[in-house]
């Protein structure tokens, strides 16, 4: 765990960079650093972790649909038996 005093001093440094910034991109970069430091101080809870969960659920449902198709054999009247690609 990083000491709060160290986080606060880095936040102050980034705020002074934002005050002295000549362009918007430098200022936004400093504000982004301050936001990241806030997340570190508050325990690292971020929205990125919440976005991972729905993606994992959709991946699981895709795997389930694939496994349900593996048990069915495709039969056509013009076919001459099993395929070489049936594993």
VENLINQUI-V557071 format. One record per residue. RES is the residue in one letter. SS is DSSP state (H for helix, E for strand, C for the rest). Layout:
res=(RES | RES)
ss=(SS | SS)
//
This chain:
res=(X | X | X | X | X | X | X | X | X | X | X | X | X | X | X | X | X | X | X | X | X | X | X | X | X | X | X | X | X | X | X | X | X | X | X | X | X | X | X | X | X | X | X | X | X | X | X | X | X | X | X | X | X | X | X | X | X | X | X | X | X | X | X | X | X | X | X | X | X | X | X | X | X | X | X | X | X | X | X | X | X | X | X | X | X | X | X)
ss=(C | C | C | H | H | H | H | H | H | H | H | H | H | H | H | H | H | H | H | H | C | C | C | H | H | H | H | H | H | H | H | H | H | H | H | H | H | H | H | H | H | C | C | C | C | C | H | H | H | H | H | H | H | H | H | H | H | H | H | H | H | H | H | H | H | H | H | H | H | H | C | C | C | C | C | C | C | C | C | C | C | C | C | C | C | C | C)
//
